[in-house]
Amino acid sequence: MTTASPLKTAPELGPAPLPTAPRKGRARLRLGAGQQLRGGPFTYAALIVVGLGSVFPLYWTLVAASHDQQRVLDSPPPLVPGGRLWSNLQAAWDQAHLGKAIVNSVIVAGCITAATLFFCTLAGYAFAKMRFRGRGVLMTAVIATLTVPPQLSVVPLFMMMSDIGWGGKLESVIFPTLVGAFGVFFMRQYLLEALPYELIEAAKVDGASNIRIVWNIVLPVARPAMMVLGMLTFVQAWNDFFWPFLALNQEDPTIQVALGQLSASYTPDQSIVMAGALISTLPLLLVFVVFGKQIVGGIMAGAVKG
């Protein structure tokens, strides 16, 4: 007669530990899909202060352009717009010939922006993804040009433009700034991370040429960086004063040179000068309103890819 073996009992376990509540700090950092960070009162207060500080110069320009000079120079100055805005705008438009100056600035800034995007994207792609001898040395030389003050090249550049026959013409302002070292470096750094080698190799296996690779692969990938670079280049070219003031004639100025002429008299009317500054700012605001959504969308797309 066989006896049943004793049952093996599991070792006695102690009481189950109670679940600990997650810490508030860590719980806030662990966000699920679709959740968003929410700012507190301090965040909103800081944003309001920064926003008001950014808008106030434009608002003060509007206020000063809507009063006469005596009221602008009063103490305390006015903080509410007056009733002379249209007359001051008309005076600034007529005295500085701002219509022709705006057209010239649109031509100069548009050509410089388009050329910068084209050449800097190609050069950035070459330095980032193409293998050739001397790539590192050439990239170092490009970056080194950023350390050279632009004032050192004014005299030889002015002599060169005069020898070519472009003295006093818009070509003398457009040609020297068709491509910049910052744009090349900016596009190179972006494409270095955003454009994988595997995508280029797959296109070459399919028989795509270099032109087709650039058009169908490089440009779509580089679009977010191109939008940002285009905005920065347009603003810089629009606000440039030093070289256009030296290279152009007073009869054919850009908008900043025209504003300089407007305030060059012995006793300039500050309200009219502010009216001219307001006119010169409106095209930049228009460009940002039209393309601002695409620029922000491009930055977010680049951040998601990164």
C-alpha atoms as a printed R data frame, in Angstrom:
    type eleno elety resid chain resno      x       y       z
1   ATOM     1    CA   MET     A     1  0.000   0.000   0.000
2   ATOM     2    CA   THR     A     2  1.483   3.213  -1.105
3   ATOM     3    CA   THR     A     3  1.125   6.372   0.883
4   ATOM     4    CA   ALA     A     4  0.441   9.688  -0.714
5   ATOM     5    CA   SER     A     5  3.352  12.073  -0.624
6   ATOM     6    CA   PRO     A     6  2.716  15.185   1.427
7   ATOM     7    CA   LEU     A     7  1.643  18.188  -0.524
8   ATOM     8    CA   LYS     A     8  4.272  20.795  -1.088
9   ATOM     9    CA   THR     A     9  3.045  24.057   0.210
10  ATOM    10    CA   ALA     A    10  4.274  27.342  -1.115
11  ATOM    11    CA   PRO     A    11  6.414  29.320   1.261
12  ATOM    12    CA   GLU     A    12  4.521  31.797   3.267
13  ATOM    13    CA   LEU     A    13  4.707  35.243   1.790
14  ATOM    14    CA   GLY     A    14  4.470  38.385   3.725
15  ATOM    15    CA   PRO     A    15  1.729  40.950   3.206
16  ATOM    16    CA   ALA     A    16  1.623  42.393  -0.302
17  ATOM    17    CA   PRO     A    17  3.220  45.832  -0.472
18  ATOM    18    CA   LEU     A    18  0.853  48.683  -0.951
19  ATOM    19    CA   PRO     A    19  1.185  50.530  -4.294
20  ATOM    20    CA   THR     A    20  3.027  53.763  -3.841
21  ATOM    21    CA   ALA     A    21  1.650  56.884  -5.379
22  ATOM    22    CA   PRO     A    22  3.877  58.369  -8.071
23  ATOM    23    CA   ARG     A    23  5.627  61.571  -7.267
24  ATOM    24    CA   LYS     A    24  4.009  64.689  -8.568
25  ATOM    25    CA   GLY     A    25  7.163  65.894 -10.284
26  ATOM    26    CA   ARG     A    26  7.613  62.647 -12.209
27  ATOM    27    CA   ALA     A    27  3.923  62.332 -12.981
28  ATOM    28    CA   ARG     A    28  3.941  65.701 -14.663
29  ATOM    29    CA   LEU     A    29  6.825  64.705 -16.919
30  ATOM    30    CA   ARG     A    30  5.202  61.437 -18.056
31  ATOM    31    CA   LEU     A    31  2.766  62.600 -20.689
32  ATOM    32    CA   GLY     A    32  0.705  60.272 -22.779
33  ATOM    33    CA   ALA     A    33 -0.251  60.645 -26.405
34  ATOM    34    CA   GLY     A    34 -2.380  63.699 -27.019
35  ATOM    35    CA   GLN     A    35 -1.554  65.343 -23.697
36  ATOM    36    CA   GLN     A    36 -0.028  68.801 -23.542
37  ATOM    37    CA   LEU     A    37  2.056  70.700 -21.055
38  ATOM    38    CA   ARG     A    38  0.108  73.366 -19.209
39  ATOM    39    CA   GLY     A    39  1.745  76.517 -17.980
40  ATOM    40    CA   GLY     A    40  1.022  78.174 -14.687
41  ATOM    41    CA   PRO     A    41  0.345  81.831 -13.865
42  ATOM    42    CA   PHE     A    42  4.051  82.673 -13.917
43  ATOM    43    CA   THR     A    43  4.374  81.315 -17.461
44  ATOM    44    CA   TYR     A    44  1.486  83.413 -18.745
45  ATOM    45    CA   ALA     A    45  2.773  86.502 -16.943
46  ATOM    46    CA   ALA     A    46  6.241  86.056 -18.486
47  ATOM    47    CA   LEU     A    47  4.744  85.576 -21.968
48  ATOM    48    CA   ILE     A    48  2.621  88.708 -21.583
49  ATOM    49    CA   VAL     A    49  5.632  90.780 -20.518
50  ATOM    50    CA   VAL     A    50  7.790  89.492 -23.387
51  ATOM    51    CA   GLY     A    51  4.968  90.016 -25.885
52  ATOM    52    CA   LEU     A    52  4.323  93.586 -24.764
53  ATOM    53    CA   GLY     A    53  8.039  94.341 -24.825
54  ATOM    54    CA   SER     A    54  8.260  93.057 -28.394
55  ATOM    55    CA   VAL     A    55  5.222  94.956 -29.664
56  ATOM    56    CA   PHE     A    56  5.917  98.240 -27.868
57  ATOM    57    CA   PRO     A    57  8.595  99.575 -30.316
58  ATOM    58    CA   LEU     A    58  6.194  99.137 -33.229
59  ATOM    59    CA   TYR     A    59  3.397 100.730 -31.232
60  ATOM    60    CA   TRP     A    60  5.596 103.688 -30.292
61  ATOM    61    CA   THR     A    61  6.546 104.145 -33.950
62  ATOM    62    CA   LEU     A    62  2.828 104.334 -34.773
63  ATOM    63    CA   VAL     A    63  2.205 106.825 -31.967
64  ATOM    64    CA   ALA     A    64  5.140 109.052 -32.926
65  ATOM    65    CA   ALA     A    65  4.134 108.960 -36.601
66  ATOM    66    CA   SER     A    66  0.628 110.189 -35.757
67  ATOM    67    CA   HIS     A    67  1.706 113.387 -33.924
68  ATOM    68    CA   ASP     A    68  3.692 116.467 -34.838
69  ATOM    69    CA   GLN     A    69  7.319 116.895 -33.795
70  ATOM    70    CA   GLN     A    70  6.569 119.221 -30.882
71  ATOM    71    CA   ARG     A    71  4.172 116.707 -29.321
72  ATOM    72    CA   VAL     A    72  6.631 113.844 -29.826
73  ATOM    73    CA   LEU     A    73  9.385 115.753 -27.995
74  ATOM    74    CA   ASP     A    74  7.149 116.673 -25.066
75  ATOM    75    CA   SER     A    75  7.775 115.246 -21.605
76  ATOM    76    CA   PRO     A    76  6.036 112.971 -20.881
77  ATOM    77    CA   PRO     A    77  5.648 111.771 -24.489
78  ATOM    78    CA   PRO     A    78  2.251 110.776 -25.863
79  ATOM    79    CA   LEU     A    79  1.139 107.172 -25.489
80  ATOM    80    CA   VAL     A    80 -2.042 107.356 -27.603
81  ATOM    81    CA   PRO     A    81 -2.082 107.747 -31.418
82  ATOM    82    CA   GLY     A    82 -2.983 111.182 -32.741
83  ATOM    83    CA   GLY     A    83 -4.655 112.442 -35.875
84  ATOM    84    CA   ARG     A    84 -1.686 113.325 -38.134
85  ATOM    85    CA   LEU     A    85 -0.807 109.783 -39.231
86  ATOM    86    CA   TRP     A    86 -1.980 110.043 -42.838
87  ATOM    87    CA   SER     A    87 -0.418 113.471 -43.425
88  ATOM    88    CA   ASN     A    88  2.929 112.348 -41.978
89  ATOM    89    CA   LEU     A    89  2.890 109.178 -44.077
90  ATOM    90    CA   GLN     A    90  2.201 111.227 -47.191
91  ATOM    91    CA   ALA     A    91  5.009 113.673 -46.341
92  ATOM    92    CA   ALA     A    92  7.509 110.873 -45.769
93  ATOM    93    CA   TRP     A    93  6.432 109.152 -48.997
94  ATOM    94    CA   ASP     A    94  6.952 112.320 -51.035
95  ATOM    95    CA   GLN     A    95 10.122 113.628 -49.398
96  ATOM    96    CA   ALA     A    96 12.118 110.369 -49.508
97  ATOM    97    CA   HIS     A    97 10.577 108.906 -52.706
98  ATOM    98    CA   LEU     A    98  9.749 105.763 -50.763
99  ATOM    99    CA   GLY     A    99  7.812 104.204 -53.644
100 ATOM   100    CA   LYS     A   100 10.928 103.720 -55.763
101 ATOM   101    CA   ALA     A   101 12.969 102.791 -52.694
102 ATOM   102    CA   ILE     A   102 10.523 100.020 -51.740
103 ATOM   103    CA   VAL     A   103 10.604  98.593 -55.267
104 ATOM   104    CA   ASN     A   104 14.412  98.586 -55.194
105 ATOM   105    CA   SER     A   105 14.455  96.896 -51.790
106 ATOM   106    CA   VAL     A   106 12.016  94.229 -52.968
107 ATOM   107    CA   ILE     A   107 14.235  93.507 -55.977
108 ATOM   108    CA   VAL     A   108 17.433  93.423 -53.919
109 ATOM   109    CA   ALA     A   109 16.052  91.376 -51.013
110 ATOM   110    CA   GLY     A   110 14.171  88.986 -53.321
111 ATOM   111    CA   CYS     A   111 17.185  88.267 -55.529
112 ATOM   112    CA   ILE     A   112 19.521  87.828 -52.566
113 ATOM   113    CA   THR     A   113 17.085  85.499 -50.794
114 ATOM   114    CA   ALA     A   114 16.459  83.321 -53.843
115 ATOM   115    CA   ALA     A   115 20.167  83.052 -54.689
116 ATOM   116    CA   THR     A   116 21.109  82.330 -51.074
117 ATOM   117    CA   LEU     A   117 18.583  79.518 -50.777
118 ATOM   118    CA   PHE     A   118 19.712  77.967 -54.058
119 ATOM   119    CA   PHE     A   119 23.481  78.146 -53.631
120 ATOM   120    CA   CYS     A   120 23.571  77.520 -49.888
121 ATOM   121    CA   THR     A   121 21.354  74.440 -50.175
122 ATOM   122    CA   LEU     A   122 23.538  72.960 -52.904
123 ATOM   123    CA   ALA     A   123 26.745  73.780 -51.046
124 ATOM   124    CA   GLY     A   124 25.339  72.507 -47.760
125 ATOM   125    CA   TYR     A   125 24.324  69.218 -49.409
126 ATOM   126    CA   ALA     A   126 27.779  68.840 -50.968
127 ATOM   127    CA   PHE     A   127 29.594  69.450 -47.676
128 ATOM   128    CA   ALA     A   128 27.203  67.230 -45.709
129 ATOM   129    CA   LYS     A   129 26.746  64.161 -47.900
130 ATOM   130    CA   MET     A   130 29.198  64.168 -50.800
131 ATOM   131    CA   ARG     A   131 32.693  62.746 -50.335
132 ATOM   132    CA   PHE     A   132 35.534  64.603 -52.055
133 ATOM   133    CA   ARG     A   133 39.080  65.586 -51.282
134 ATOM   134    CA   GLY     A   134 39.584  68.706 -49.244
135 ATOM   135    CA   ARG     A   135 36.032  68.799 -47.916
136 ATOM   136    CA   GLY     A   136 37.098  69.550 -44.364
137 ATOM   137    CA   VAL     A   137 39.635  72.181 -45.416
138 ATOM   138    CA   LEU     A   138 37.120  73.960 -47.633
139 ATOM   139    CA   MET     A   139 34.466  73.908 -44.913
140 ATOM   140    CA   THR     A   140 36.960  75.364 -42.454
141 ATOM   141    CA   ALA     A   141 37.796  78.118 -44.947
142 ATOM   142    CA   VAL     A   142 34.091  78.922 -45.375
143 ATOM   143    CA   ILE     A   143 33.575  79.164 -41.614
144 ATOM   144    CA   ALA     A   144 36.735  81.264 -41.265
145 ATOM   145    CA   THR     A   145 35.242  83.952 -43.508
146 ATOM   146    CA   LEU     A   146 32.682  84.649 -40.771
147 ATOM   147    CA   THR     A   147 35.482  86.060 -38.617
148 ATOM   148    CA   VAL     A   148 36.450  88.696 -41.201
149 ATOM   149    CA   PRO     A   149 34.748  92.059 -40.559
150 ATOM   150    CA   PRO     A   150 32.785  93.189 -43.633
151 ATOM   151    CA   GLN     A   151 34.271  96.679 -43.309
152 ATOM   152    CA   LEU     A   152 37.654  95.342 -44.450
153 ATOM   153    CA   SER     A   153 36.306  94.429 -47.879
154 ATOM   154    CA   VAL     A   154 34.481  97.705 -48.568
155 ATOM   155    CA   VAL     A   155 37.287  99.472 -50.453
156 ATOM   156    CA   PRO     A   156 38.325  96.586 -52.764
157 ATOM   157    CA   LEU     A   157 34.676  95.660 -53.324
158 ATOM   158    CA   PHE     A   158 33.801  99.242 -54.240
159 ATOM   159    CA   MET     A   159 36.732  99.378 -56.687
160 ATOM   160    CA   MET     A   160 35.683  96.053 -58.213
161 ATOM   161    CA   MET     A   161 32.101  97.180 -58.748
162 ATOM   162    CA   SER     A   162 33.356 100.411 -60.359
163 ATOM   163    CA   ASP     A   163 35.685  98.512 -62.707
164 ATOM   164    CA   ILE     A   164 32.850  96.199 -63.770
165 ATOM   165    CA   GLY     A   165 30.613  99.204 -64.452
166 ATOM   166    CA   TRP     A   166 28.070  98.521 -61.729
167 ATOM   167    CA   GLY     A   167 28.804 101.618 -59.664
168 ATOM   168    CA   GLY     A   168 25.579 103.136 -58.368
169 ATOM   169    CA   LYS     A   169 23.458 100.229 -59.677
170 ATOM   170    CA   LEU     A   170 21.461  97.594 -57.845
171 ATOM   171    CA   GLU     A   171 23.747  94.883 -59.214
172 ATOM   172    CA   SER     A   172 26.526  96.194 -56.967
173 ATOM   173    CA   VAL     A   173 24.370  95.408 -53.913
174 ATOM   174    CA   ILE     A   174 22.998  92.068 -55.134
175 ATOM   175    CA   PHE     A   175 26.102  90.404 -56.558
176 ATOM   176    CA   PRO     A   176 28.413  90.413 -53.472
177 ATOM   177    CA   THR     A   177 25.751  88.805 -51.255
178 ATOM   178    CA   LEU     A   178 24.414  86.046 -53.509
179 ATOM   179    CA   VAL     A   179 25.770  83.409 -51.109
180 ATOM   180    CA   GLY     A   180 26.881  83.642 -47.490
181 ATOM   181    CA   ALA     A   181 29.061  81.515 -45.245
182 ATOM   182    CA   PHE     A   182 26.385  81.388 -42.545
183 ATOM   183    CA   GLY     A   183 23.835  79.969 -44.986
184 ATOM   184    CA   VAL     A   184 26.244  77.261 -46.164
185 ATOM   185    CA   PHE     A   185 27.078  76.268 -42.592
186 ATOM   186    CA   PHE     A   186 23.408  76.360 -41.551
187 ATOM   187    CA   MET     A   187 22.242  74.099 -44.387
188 ATOM   188    CA   ARG     A   188 25.201  71.767 -43.961
189 ATOM   189    CA   GLN     A   189 24.435  71.221 -40.272
190 ATOM   190    CA   TYR     A   190 20.750  70.611 -40.975
191 ATOM   191    CA   LEU     A   191 21.253  68.167 -43.840
192 ATOM   192    CA   LEU     A   192 23.946  66.342 -41.909
193 ATOM   193    CA   GLU     A   193 21.302  65.083 -39.462
194 ATOM   194    CA   ALA     A   194 18.047  65.260 -41.408
195 ATOM   195    CA   LEU     A   195 19.142  63.518 -44.627
196 ATOM   196    CA   PRO     A   196 20.220  59.856 -44.197
197 ATOM   197    CA   TYR     A   197 22.829  58.322 -46.480
198 ATOM   198    CA   GLU     A   198 20.572  55.323 -47.070
199 ATOM   199    CA   LEU     A   199 18.012  57.478 -48.854
200 ATOM   200    CA   ILE     A   200 20.614  58.835 -51.250
201 ATOM   201    CA   GLU     A   201 22.094  55.378 -51.902
202 ATOM   202    CA   ALA     A   202 18.631  53.960 -52.610
203 ATOM   203    CA   ALA     A   203 18.008  56.716 -55.154
204 ATOM   204    CA   LYS     A   204 21.348  55.998 -56.859
205 ATOM   205    CA   VAL     A   205 20.511  52.288 -57.031
206 ATOM   206    CA   ASP     A   206 17.255  53.195 -58.775
207 ATOM   207    CA   GLY     A   207 19.278  55.120 -61.375
208 ATOM   208    CA   ALA     A   208 18.507  58.675 -60.232
209 ATOM   209    CA   SER     A   209 20.932  61.371 -61.339
210 ATOM   210    CA   ASN     A   210 22.421  63.967 -59.010
211 ATOM   211    CA   ILE     A   211 20.002  66.617 -60.273
212 ATOM   212    CA   ARG     A   212 17.021  64.370 -59.640
213 ATOM   213    CA   ILE     A   213 18.315  63.477 -56.168
214 ATOM   214    CA   VAL     A   214 18.615  67.153 -55.314
215 ATOM   215    CA   TRP     A   215 15.180  68.013 -56.716
216 ATOM   216    CA   ASN     A   216 13.185  65.035 -55.373
217 ATOM   217    CA   ILE     A   217 15.027  64.246 -52.132
218 ATOM   218    CA   VAL     A   218 17.305  67.030 -50.914
219 ATOM   219    CA   LEU     A   219 14.961  69.983 -51.443
220 ATOM   220    CA   PRO     A   220 11.904  68.386 -49.733
221 ATOM   221    CA   VAL     A   221 14.029  67.347 -46.763
222 ATOM   222    CA   ALA     A   222 15.703  70.771 -46.555
223 ATOM   223    CA   ARG     A   223 12.449  72.734 -46.841
224 ATOM   224    CA   PRO     A   224 12.122  73.539 -43.088
225 ATOM   225    CA   ALA     A   225 15.651  74.914 -42.911
226 ATOM   226    CA   MET     A   226 15.221  76.766 -46.196
227 ATOM   227    CA   MET     A   227 12.144  78.578 -44.887
228 ATOM   228    CA   VAL     A   228 14.012  79.751 -41.797
229 ATOM   229    CA   LEU     A   229 17.103  80.746 -43.785
230 ATOM   230    CA   GLY     A   230 14.959  82.560 -46.330
231 ATOM   231    CA   MET     A   231 13.243  84.639 -43.655
232 ATOM   232    CA   LEU     A   232 16.540  85.550 -41.980
233 ATOM   233    CA   THR     A   233 18.148  86.441 -45.304
234 ATOM   234    CA   PHE     A   234 15.227  88.582 -46.472
235 ATOM   235    CA   VAL     A   235 15.118  90.543 -43.220
236 ATOM   236    CA   GLN     A   236 18.875  91.084 -43.269
237 ATOM   237    CA   ALA     A   237 18.882  92.217 -46.902
238 ATOM   238    CA   TRP     A   238 15.880  94.498 -46.324
239 ATOM   239    CA   ASN     A   239 17.470  96.183 -43.296
240 ATOM   240    CA   ASP     A   240 20.978  96.478 -44.750
241 ATOM   241    CA   PHE     A   241 22.161 100.078 -44.763
242 ATOM   242    CA   PHE     A   242 25.965 100.245 -44.762
243 ATOM   243    CA   TRP     A   243 26.878  98.753 -48.141
244 ATOM   244    CA   PRO     A   244 23.850 100.083 -50.092
245 ATOM   245    CA   PHE     A   245 24.593 103.564 -48.721
246 ATOM   246    CA   LEU     A   246 28.128 103.375 -50.186
247 ATOM   247    CA   ALA     A   247 27.304 101.578 -53.421
248 ATOM   248    CA   LEU     A   248 24.095 103.279 -54.602
249 ATOM   249    CA   ASN     A   249 23.292 106.788 -55.738
250 ATOM   250    CA   GLN     A   250 20.829 109.002 -53.892
251 ATOM   251    CA   GLU     A   251 18.562 108.958 -56.928
252 ATOM   252    CA   ASP     A   252 18.219 105.157 -56.856
253 ATOM   253    CA   PRO     A   253 18.286 104.074 -53.159
254 ATOM   254    CA   THR     A   254 16.923 101.196 -51.178
255 ATOM   255    CA   ILE     A   255 14.423 101.786 -48.392
256 ATOM   256    CA   GLN     A   256 17.021 102.087 -45.611
257 ATOM   257    CA   VAL     A   257 19.138 104.528 -47.620
258 ATOM   258    CA   ALA     A   258 16.032 106.592 -48.340
259 ATOM   259    CA   LEU     A   259 15.221 106.720 -44.626
260 ATOM   260    CA   GLY     A   260 18.784 107.825 -43.958
261 ATOM   261    CA   GLN     A   261 18.324 110.679 -46.394
262 ATOM   262    CA   LEU     A   262 15.036 111.559 -44.714
263 ATOM   263    CA   SER     A   263 16.750 112.054 -41.352
264 ATOM   264    CA   ALA     A   264 19.959 113.622 -42.730
265 ATOM   265    CA   SER     A   265 18.766 117.241 -42.570
266 ATOM   266    CA   TYR     A   266 20.004 119.631 -39.875
267 ATOM   267    CA   THR     A   267 16.709 119.559 -37.967
268 ATOM   268    CA   PRO     A   268 14.816 116.454 -39.109
269 ATOM   269    CA   ASP     A   269 11.135 116.132 -38.280
270 ATOM   270    CA   GLN     A   270 11.039 113.084 -36.025
271 ATOM   271    CA   SER     A   271  7.364 112.426 -36.668
272 ATOM   272    CA   ILE     A   272  7.989 112.197 -40.431
273 ATOM   273    CA   VAL     A   273 11.045 110.006 -39.847
274 ATOM   274    CA   MET     A   274  8.913 107.689 -37.718
275 ATOM   275    CA   ALA     A   275  6.279 107.639 -40.449
276 ATOM   276    CA   GLY     A   276  8.921 106.540 -42.948
277 ATOM   277    CA   ALA     A   277 10.147 103.867 -40.528
278 ATOM   278    CA   LEU     A   278  6.567 102.628 -40.181
279 ATOM   279    CA   ILE     A   279  6.242 102.363 -43.961
280 ATOM   280    CA   SER     A   280  9.506 100.405 -44.190
281 ATOM   281    CA   THR     A   281  8.323  97.967 -41.505
282 ATOM   282    CA   LEU     A   282  4.977  97.121 -43.098
283 ATOM   283    CA   PRO     A   283  6.423  94.925 -45.923
284 ATOM   284    CA   LEU     A   284  8.296  92.814 -43.350
285 ATOM   285    CA   LEU     A   285  5.121  92.332 -41.351
286 ATOM   286    CA   LEU     A   286  3.278  91.387 -44.532
287 ATOM   287    CA   VAL     A   287  5.911  88.784 -45.414
288 ATOM   288    CA   PHE     A   288  5.712  87.275 -41.958
289 ATOM   289    CA   VAL     A   289  1.911  87.180 -42.007
290 ATOM   290    CA   VAL     A   290  1.879  85.453 -45.402
291 ATOM   291    CA   PHE     A   291  4.712  82.981 -44.785
292 ATOM   292    CA   GLY     A   292  4.778  82.813 -40.986
293 ATOM   293    CA   LYS     A   293  2.535  79.755 -40.788
294 ATOM   294    CA   GLN     A   294  4.679  77.864 -43.292
295 ATOM   295    CA   ILE     A   295  7.862  78.836 -41.440
296 ATOM   296    CA   VAL     A   296  6.510  77.669 -38.080
297 ATOM   297    CA   GLY     A   297  5.150  74.509 -39.710
298 ATOM   298    CA   GLY     A   298  8.533  73.869 -41.304
299 ATOM   299    CA   ILE     A   299 10.311  74.284 -37.966
300 ATOM   300    CA   MET     A   300  7.893  71.854 -36.289
301 ATOM   301    CA   ALA     A   301  8.304  69.343 -39.130
302 ATOM   302    CA   GLY     A   302 12.062  69.528 -38.769
303 ATOM   303    CA   ALA     A   303 11.765  69.050 -35.001
304 ATOM   304    CA   VAL     A   304  9.564  65.957 -35.443
305 ATOM   305    CA   LYS     A   305 12.028  64.450 -37.924
306 ATOM   306    CA   GLY     A   306 14.890  65.193 -35.580
